[in-house]
Amino acid sequence: RKYLWRAVDQDGNVLDILLQNRRDQAAARRFFREPLKKTRTVPRVIVTDKLRSYGAAHRTVMPSVEHRSHKGLNNQAGNSHQPTRQRERAMKGFRSAGAAQGFLAAFSGISP
């Protein structure tokens, strides 16, 4: 089983997509670092779901940034994920993690 992590800005643009085997603190730290490297900016606020590893990773990677986690706050990231899931179902899944990561990297730029 693979886990899909998505970083979305306030306008709904996808900043980063990462496919990982785990949802632990190390995976969350890696996910938080990738958009920082790519955008070279530090966000004012991070909005996540209530996964506990986000809080621990947030405290180590970006302790000065406000972290909001609530059931309905991350709807923008969840909604941006729907076209990708629909396309994945149409393709009947992926044979490997590399194929999935390649698809996600290419498809994120053209999804609505």
DADAZI-V330470 format. One line per field, one symbol per residue. burial: 1 if it has 24 or more other C-alpha atoms within 12 Angstrom, else 0. A space follows every 10 residues. Layout:
BEGIN
burial->???
END
This chain:
BEGIN
burial->0001111110 0001111110 0000001111 1110100000 0010011100 0011101100 1100001000 0001001101 1001000000 0000000001 1011001100 00
END
